[in-house]
Amino acid sequence: MYAPPHIEPGLPPVRVNLYSDTQTRPTPGMKQAMMEAEVGDEQYGDDPTVDALCERMAALMGKEAAVFLPSGTMCNQVAILTHCRPGDEILAHRTSHILTSEGGGAAALTGAQITGLDGPQGQFDADTLRAAFRLRTRYAPPQTLVEVEQTANLGGGSVWPLDKLNAVLDAAHGNDMATHMDGARLMNACVAAGVPAAEMVAKCDSVWLDFTKGLGAPLGAVLCGTSDFIGRAWRWKQRLGGSMRQAGICAAACLYALDHNIERLAEDHANARALARGLAQIEGLVPEEPVTNLVFIDCKATGMTADELGKRARRMGVKLSAMGTYRVRACTHLDVDAAGIEEAVQVIRKVVAQ
Ligand SMILES: *Cc1c(COP(=O)(O)O)cnc(C)c1O
């Protein structure tokens, strides 16, 4: 029950890995940058490469300060711990990562409850948000935080349009709630929408970016906010054991990713569209129209579950993920090129024909 996914013995090597953009390997250029990184003791604020990354991220997001953390999950949990108190209520989409995929962390660590809001594509609008506001009585849980995901992962990698996003964040502030953005794939959203990051997150009190998704670094995520917020977040980083030592080795990979791996996200988006077009030709598969690098495919009409389809494709060298009984996810990233997309379509066609 708590085990990682079962791996069948004797499988052939993976030829096209569409499982997740987390599975990219650092490139030779990135490894070189890591090897040459100047380092110190990050916990003491003494690592110049970590400092450079935090300064650069704060500037990119238009925030005062930033803190380097090992993962995106830790960014969300540190942010929730910093914004909320035990008993508080967080409003987020019901498919959000903080609600579905962080081991109940908000409840376990902060003692906060999350109420899931509805809406298409992993997004909710300002009216839906306002309808969830409670009267501020002594009976009601204090509602302190609104969380949005850009891009919305289980929402199909969708991008919140800027006006819809800002209307939601304004409504939150109007109700004296703080705003937090899970920006695991924020740069995918910025590249797809052609909106600079600082403009996209202007109304977010806190926001983080993952370096291990489309940006291709081996670990690390950076949480941004006001100097006061980041100061308080640092204490939670320390308490959770997330403070590090010669982390400049990892920060160097993130700096390299900022320089080399953002504009190219457009290629991943083009590959995702090509994949969806190819899969739409296969009887029984209904892909959702991708906006960024995630392609969700309804496979119900094939008679196979997503898990079965994924297992069969894996035996033929193509790795997919199952995100629901009949919902397959394919994710494009810097280790998959246009030829890989063609190969994946051919393999999946054979799997469905079997
Ligand atoms: C991957 C992901 C996370 C968690 O990031 P990790 O770095 O894997 O801990 C959080 N939110 C979303 C939307 C994600 O896709």
The ligand as an ORCA input file, in Angstrom:
! r2SCAN-3c Opt
* xyz 0 1
  C       5.404     17.647     -9.018
  C       4.444     18.584     -8.412
  C       4.592     18.997     -7.088
  C       5.666     18.446     -6.172
  O       6.934     18.738     -6.578
  P       8.165     17.787     -6.135
  O       9.362     18.583     -6.513
  O       8.007     16.519     -6.918
  O       8.044     17.568     -4.671
  C       3.702     19.916     -6.593
  N       2.717     20.408     -7.360
  C       2.534     20.030     -8.635
  C       1.428     20.631     -9.429
  C       3.382     19.091     -9.198
  O       3.183     18.696    -10.460
*
